[in-house]
Amino acid sequence: METANRKEIDNLLKELGQTCDTGFAFALHIRFTRPNILYRTYPEPWIEEYSEKGMMMDDPVVLWGMQHEGIVRWEDLDDPKGVLEGAKAHGLRNGLTCAVLENGSRSISGFTRSTQPFSEAEAQELLEMTGQLHNLTAGLSDL
């Protein structure tokens, strides 16, 4: 990877770490149901529970992101299997998801923070960052 791209990716991830104090995740360049790159900063106990229970197939965030582009707030999603409730139990609140589709490749991101919900301007900025990371990581296999 070009050093300039790596530096830009690192800067975006650092900025997100400051904005999203309870974590964020990127599933970049999803083909069929697998991302080429998966990057998560959510609390490890939540990541373990999510993985052990195979929640991806029931996750309303993932389902929405596979069918749409744009932005959705977690509170606006139906959660029949309680995945988002489980996330809340691990401190993941004020969730927001972005999805982009470019050149036949889809990326989905999730953002959380402990303070207040993301404003509309912040949501747009997070969507732009998702698009930037999608483009910067085209052709890569890890961050």
Accessible surface in RSA format (square Angstrom, percent):
REM  Atomic radii and reference values for relative SASA: ProtOr
REM  Chains: A
REM  Algorithm: Lee & Richards
REM  Probe-radius: 1.40
REM  Slices: 20
REM RES _ NUM      All-atoms   Total-Side   Main-Chain    Non-polar    All polar
REM                ABS   REL    ABS   REL    ABS   REL    ABS   REL    ABS   REL
RES MET A   1   102.26  53.0  20.89  13.8  81.37 193.7  33.44  28.4  68.82  91.2
RES GLU A   2   123.51  70.9 111.45  84.3  12.06  28.7  46.72  90.4  76.79  62.7
RES THR A   3   113.65  80.8 105.70 107.2   7.95  18.9  72.31  97.1  41.33  62.5
RES ALA A   4    70.70  65.0  56.73  87.5  13.97  31.8  63.77  89.8   6.93  18.4
RES ASN A   5    45.34  31.3  45.32  43.8   0.02   0.1   0.02   0.1  45.32  43.8
RES ARG A   6    83.24  34.9  83.24  42.4   0.00   0.0  33.04  45.2  50.20  30.4
RES LYS A   7   136.76  66.7 132.98  81.6   3.79   9.0  78.83  71.0  57.93  61.7
RES GLU A   8    74.65  42.9  71.89  54.4   2.76   6.6  25.73  49.8  48.92  39.9
RES ILE A   9     0.24   0.1   0.24   0.2   0.00   0.0   0.24   0.2   0.00   0.0
RES ASP A  10    48.05  33.7  46.05  45.8   2.00   4.7  12.69  29.9  35.36  35.3
RES ASN A  11    83.18  57.4  77.96  75.3   5.22  12.6  24.87  59.9  58.31  56.4
RES LEU A  12    15.20   8.5  14.72  10.5   0.48   1.2  15.07  10.6   0.13   0.4
RES LEU A  13    20.93  11.7  16.99  12.2   3.94   9.9  17.35  12.2   3.58   9.6
RES LYS A  14   140.12  68.4 130.25  79.9   9.87  23.5  88.09  79.3  52.03  55.4
RES GLU A  15    73.68  42.3  70.11  53.0   3.57   8.5  28.11  54.4  45.57  37.2
RES LEU A  16     0.72   0.4   0.72   0.5   0.00   0.0   0.72   0.5   0.00   0.0
RES GLY A  17    38.88  47.9   0.00   N/A  38.88  47.9  24.40  66.9  14.49  32.4
RES GLN A  18   153.99  86.1 123.90  90.5  30.10  71.7  47.86 101.9 106.14  80.5
RES THR A  19    46.72  33.2  34.17  34.6  12.55  29.9  22.15  29.8  24.57  37.1
RES CYS A  20     3.77   2.9   0.00   0.0   3.77   8.9   0.00   0.0   3.77   4.1
RES ASP A  21    88.03  61.7  53.78  53.5  34.25  81.0  37.00  87.1  51.03  50.9
RES THR A  22    29.27  20.8  21.83  22.1   7.44  17.7  28.61  38.4   0.66   1.0
RES GLY A  23     3.81   4.7   0.00   N/A   3.81   4.7   3.06   8.4   0.75   1.7
RES PHE A  24     3.77   1.9   3.77   2.3   0.00   0.0   3.77   2.3   0.00   0.0
RES ALA A  25    15.65  14.4  15.38  23.7   0.27   0.6  15.47  21.8   0.18   0.5
RES PHE A  26     0.13   0.1   0.00   0.0   0.13   0.3   0.13   0.1   0.00   0.0
RES ALA A  27    20.00  18.4  18.66  28.8   1.34   3.0  18.66  26.3   1.34   3.5
RES LEU A  28     0.01   0.0   0.01   0.0   0.00   0.0   0.01   0.0   0.00   0.0
RES HIS A  29    12.27   6.7  12.00   8.3   0.27   0.7   7.96   8.2   4.31   5.0
RES ILE A  30    14.73   8.4   7.75   5.8   6.98  16.8   7.75   5.6   6.98  18.9
RES ARG A  31   128.65  54.0 121.97  62.2   6.68  15.9  57.11  78.0  71.54  43.4
RES PHE A  32   189.85  95.0 164.58 101.9  25.27  65.8 176.19 106.8  13.66  39.1
RES THR A  33    82.26  58.5  74.56  75.6   7.69  18.3  51.50  69.2  30.76  46.5
RES ARG A  34   184.07  77.3 181.08  92.3   2.99   7.1  64.54  88.2 119.53  72.4
RES PRO A  35    37.51  27.3  23.90  21.8  13.61  49.5  24.09  19.9  13.42  83.4
RES ASN A  36    70.35  48.5  48.77  47.1  21.58  52.0  16.88  40.6  53.48  51.7
RES ILE A  37     5.40   3.1   2.59   1.9   2.81   6.8   5.40   3.9   0.00   0.0
RES LEU A  38    95.19  53.0  63.28  45.3  31.91  80.2  63.28  44.4  31.91  85.9
RES TYR A  39    68.78  32.1  66.73  38.0   2.04   5.3  38.47  28.9  30.30  37.4
RES ARG A  40    88.41  37.1  61.47  31.3  26.95  64.2  12.62  17.2  75.80  45.9
RES THR A  41    57.28  40.7  32.80  33.2  24.48  58.4  39.17  52.6  18.11  27.4
RES TYR A  42    25.26  11.8  18.58  10.6   6.69  17.4  16.83  12.7   8.43  10.4
RES PRO A  43    48.32  35.2  36.67  33.4  11.65  42.4  48.17  39.8   0.15   0.9
RES GLU A  44   100.57  57.7  95.19  72.0   5.38  12.8  47.82  92.5  52.75  43.1
RES PRO A  45    82.40  60.1  75.54  68.9   6.86  24.9  78.91  65.2   3.49  21.7
RES TRP A  46    11.15   4.5  11.15   5.4   0.00   0.0   3.15   1.7   7.99  13.0
RES ILE A  47    19.49  11.1  18.52  13.8   0.98   2.4  19.49  14.0   0.00   0.0
RES GLU A  48    86.39  49.6  83.14  62.9   3.24   7.7  25.85  50.0  60.54  49.4
RES GLU A  49    45.31  26.0  41.68  31.5   3.63   8.7  16.88  32.6  28.44  23.2
RES TYR A  50    35.05  16.4  34.93  19.9   0.13   0.3  31.05  23.3   4.01   4.9
RES SER A  51    64.79  54.7  41.00  54.7  23.78  54.8  36.87  78.5  27.91  39.1
RES GLU A  52   146.72  84.2 106.10  80.3  40.62  96.7  48.72  94.2  98.00  80.0
RES LYS A  53   139.16  67.9 106.87  65.6  32.29  76.9  74.94  67.4  64.22  68.4
RES GLY A  54    44.08  54.4   0.00   N/A  44.08  54.4  34.20  93.8   9.88  22.1
RES MET A  55    23.93  12.4  22.54  14.9   1.39   3.3  23.89  20.3   0.04   0.1
RES MET A  56    72.93  37.8  72.06  47.7   0.87   2.1  42.65  36.3  30.29  40.1
RES MET A  57   129.86  67.3 118.19  78.2  11.67  27.8 108.27  92.1  21.59  28.6
RES ASP A  58    55.48  38.9  50.23  50.0   5.25  12.4   3.44   8.1  52.04  51.9
RES ASP A  59    11.75   8.2  11.75  11.7   0.00   0.0   0.00   0.0  11.75  11.7
RES PRO A  60     9.98   7.3   7.38   6.7   2.60   9.5   8.75   7.2   1.23   7.6
RES VAL A  61    13.10   8.6  13.10  11.9   0.00   0.0  13.10  11.4   0.00   0.0
RES VAL A  62    35.78  23.5  35.78  32.4   0.00   0.0  35.78  31.1   0.00   0.0
RES LEU A  63    83.02  46.2  82.44  59.0   0.58   1.5  83.02  58.3   0.00   0.0
RES TRP A  64    35.84  14.4  31.29  15.1   4.55  10.7  23.70  12.6  12.14  19.7
RES GLY A  65     0.00   0.0   0.00   N/A   0.00   0.0   0.00   0.0   0.00   0.0
RES MET A  66    63.64  33.0  48.27  31.9  15.37  36.6  45.79  38.9  17.85  23.6
RES GLN A  67   132.03  73.8  99.40  72.6  32.62  77.7  35.06  74.6  96.97  73.5
RES HIS A  68    80.33  43.9  74.50  51.8   5.82  14.9  50.64  52.2  29.68  34.5
RES GLU A  69   105.05  60.3  79.75  60.3  25.30  60.2  23.21  44.9  81.84  66.8
RES GLY A  70    19.60  24.2   0.00   N/A  19.60  24.2  18.43  50.6   1.17   2.6
RES ILE A  71    48.16  27.4  20.12  15.0  28.04  67.6  20.12  14.5  28.04  76.1
RES VAL A  72    18.45  12.1  14.48  13.1   3.97   9.6  18.45  16.0   0.00   0.0
RES ARG A  73    42.57  17.9  41.98  21.4   0.58   1.4  22.69  31.0  19.87  12.0
RES TRP A  74    24.83  10.0  22.30  10.8   2.54   6.0  22.44  12.0   2.39   3.9
RES GLU A  75   139.36  80.0  97.86  74.0  41.51  98.8  46.38  89.7  92.98  75.9
RES ASP A  76   100.76  70.6  66.26  65.9  34.50  81.6  24.59  57.9  76.18  76.0
RES LEU A  77    29.45  16.4  14.50  10.4  14.95  37.6  16.30  11.4  13.15  35.4
RES ASP A  78   124.90  87.5 112.85 112.3  12.05  28.5  32.06  75.5  92.83  92.6
RES ASP A  79    36.82  25.8  15.22  15.1  21.60  51.1  15.55  36.6  21.27  21.2
RES PRO A  80   118.67  86.5  74.24  67.7  44.43 161.5  87.98  72.6  30.69 190.7
RES LYS A  81   140.86  68.7 108.16  66.4  32.70  77.9  60.41  54.4  80.46  85.7
RES GLY A  82    28.50  35.1   0.00   N/A  28.50  35.1  18.94  52.0   9.55  21.4
RES VAL A  83     5.17   3.4   4.56   4.1   0.62   1.5   5.17   4.5   0.00   0.0
RES LEU A  84    14.48   8.1  13.99  10.0   0.49   1.2  13.99   9.8   0.49   1.3
RES GLU A  85   103.19  59.2  98.61  74.6   4.59  10.9  45.32  87.7  57.88  47.3
RES GLY A  86    16.22  20.0   0.00   N/A  16.22  20.0  15.40  42.3   0.82   1.8
RES ALA A  87     2.58   2.4   2.58   4.0   0.00   0.0   2.58   3.6   0.00   0.0
RES LYS A  88    90.35  44.1  89.66  55.0   0.69   1.7  45.37  40.8  44.98  47.9
RES ALA A  89    88.07  81.0  44.81  69.1  43.26  98.4  56.79  80.0  31.28  82.9
RES HIS A  90    53.30  29.1  35.60  24.7  17.70  45.3  29.15  30.0  24.15  28.1
RES GLY A  91    29.24  36.1   0.00   N/A  29.24  36.1  25.32  69.5   3.92   8.8
RES LEU A  92     0.75   0.4   0.24   0.2   0.51   1.3   0.24   0.2   0.51   1.4
RES ARG A  93   117.83  49.5 116.36  59.3   1.47   3.5  38.30  52.3  79.53  48.2
RES ASN A  94    42.85  29.5  21.97  21.2  20.87  50.3  11.56  27.8  31.29  30.2
RES GLY A  95     8.35  10.3   0.00   N/A   8.35  10.3   0.00   0.0   8.35  18.7
RES LEU A  96     0.09   0.0   0.09   0.1   0.00   0.0   0.09   0.1   0.00   0.0
RES THR A  97     0.00   0.0   0.00   0.0   0.00   0.0   0.00   0.0   0.00   0.0
RES CYS A  98     0.00   0.0   0.00   0.0   0.00   0.0   0.00   0.0   0.00   0.0
RES ALA A  99     0.74   0.7   0.00   0.0   0.74   1.7   0.00   0.0   0.74   2.0
RES VAL A 100    15.29  10.1  14.10  12.8   1.19   2.9  15.29  13.3   0.00   0.0
RES LEU A 101    70.50  39.3  55.06  39.4  15.44  38.8  55.06  38.7  15.44  41.6
RES GLU A 102    65.16  37.4  59.51  45.0   5.65  13.5  28.96  56.0  36.20  29.6
RES ASN A 103   150.04 103.5 107.26 103.7  42.78 103.0  41.53 100.0 108.51 104.9
RES GLY A 104    62.66  77.3   0.00   N/A  62.66  77.3  34.93  95.9  27.73  62.1
RES SER A 105     5.21   4.4   5.21   7.0   0.00   0.0   5.21  11.1   0.00   0.0
RES ARG A 106    34.43  14.5  34.11  17.4   0.32   0.8   5.24   7.2  29.19  17.7
RES SER A 107     0.11   0.1   0.11   0.1   0.00   0.0   0.11   0.2   0.00   0.0
RES ILE A 108    11.18   6.4   9.39   7.0   1.80   4.3   9.43   6.8   1.75   4.8
RES SER A 109     1.39   1.2   0.00   0.0   1.39   3.2   1.39   3.0   0.00   0.0
RES GLY A 110     5.09   6.3   0.00   N/A   5.09   6.3   2.97   8.1   2.12   4.8
RES PHE A 111     0.00   0.0   0.00   0.0   0.00   0.0   0.00   0.0   0.00   0.0
RES THR A 112     0.00   0.0   0.00   0.0   0.00   0.0   0.00   0.0   0.00   0.0
RES ARG A 113    16.73   7.0  16.73   8.5   0.00   0.0   4.41   6.0  12.32   7.5
RES SER A 114    61.24  51.7  40.15  53.6  21.09  48.6  29.58  63.0  31.66  44.3
RES THR A 115    94.43  67.2  65.22  66.1  29.21  69.6  70.17  94.2  24.26  36.7
RES GLN A 116    99.39  55.6  98.13  71.7   1.25   3.0  45.54  96.9  53.85  40.8
RES PRO A 117    73.78  53.8  67.46  61.5   6.32  23.0  67.76  55.9   6.02  37.4
RES PHE A 118     3.91   2.0   0.29   0.2   3.63   9.4   0.29   0.2   3.63  10.4
RES SER A 119    55.77  47.1  44.40  59.3  11.37  26.2  51.17 109.0   4.59   6.4
RES GLU A 120   119.54  68.6 115.13  87.1   4.41  10.5  67.25 130.1  52.29  42.7
RES ALA A 121    79.19  72.8  62.49  96.4  16.70  38.0  71.26 100.3   7.93  21.0
RES GLU A 122    54.13  31.1  52.83  40.0   1.30   3.1  26.67  51.6  27.46  22.4
RES ALA A 123     0.35   0.3   0.35   0.5   0.00   0.0   0.35   0.5   0.00   0.0
RES GLN A 124    89.85  50.2  89.85  65.7   0.00   0.0  35.82  76.2  54.03  41.0
RES GLU A 125    82.77  47.5  80.55  60.9   2.22   5.3  27.86  53.9  54.92  44.8
RES LEU A 126     5.27   2.9   5.27   3.8   0.00   0.0   5.27   3.7   0.00   0.0
RES LEU A 127    38.47  21.4  37.27  26.7   1.20   3.0  37.27  26.2   1.20   3.2
RES GLU A 128   115.22  66.2 106.15  80.3   9.07  21.6  43.06  83.3  72.16  58.9
RES MET A 129    10.85   5.6  10.85   7.2   0.00   0.0  10.54   9.0   0.31   0.4
RES THR A 130     0.02   0.0   0.02   0.0   0.00   0.0   0.02   0.0   0.00   0.0
RES GLY A 131    10.10  12.5   0.00   N/A  10.10  12.5  10.10  27.7   0.00   0.0
RES GLN A 132    75.97  42.5  71.29  52.1   4.68  11.1  26.72  56.9  49.24  37.3
RES LEU A 133     0.00   0.0   0.00   0.0   0.00   0.0   0.00   0.0   0.00   0.0
RES HIS A 134     5.14   2.8   5.14   3.6   0.00   0.0   2.04   2.1   3.10   3.6
RES ASN A 135    82.50  56.9  65.11  62.9  17.38  41.9  28.00  67.4  54.49  52.7
RES LEU A 136    26.21  14.6  20.36  14.6   5.85  14.7  22.53  15.8   3.68   9.9
RES THR A 137     0.00   0.0   0.00   0.0   0.00   0.0   0.00   0.0   0.00   0.0
RES ALA A 138    64.52  59.3  44.95  69.4  19.57  44.5  45.58  64.2  18.94  50.2
RES GLY A 139    83.77 103.3   0.00   N/A  83.77 103.3  40.76 111.9  43.01  96.3
RES LEU A 140    33.63  18.7  30.56  21.9   3.07   7.7  33.34  23.4   0.29   0.8
RES SER A 141    87.17  73.7  68.24  91.1  18.93  43.6  36.24  77.2  50.93  71.3
RES ASP A 142    99.76  69.9  97.14  96.7   2.62   6.2  31.43  74.0  68.33  68.1
RES LEU A 143    36.47  20.3   5.25   3.8  31.22  78.5  14.34  10.1  22.13  59.6
END  Absolute sums over single chains surface
CHAIN  1 A     7745.8       6136.6       1609.2       4066.4       3679.4
END  Absolute sums over all chains
TOTAL          7745.8       6136.6       1609.2       4066.4       3679.4
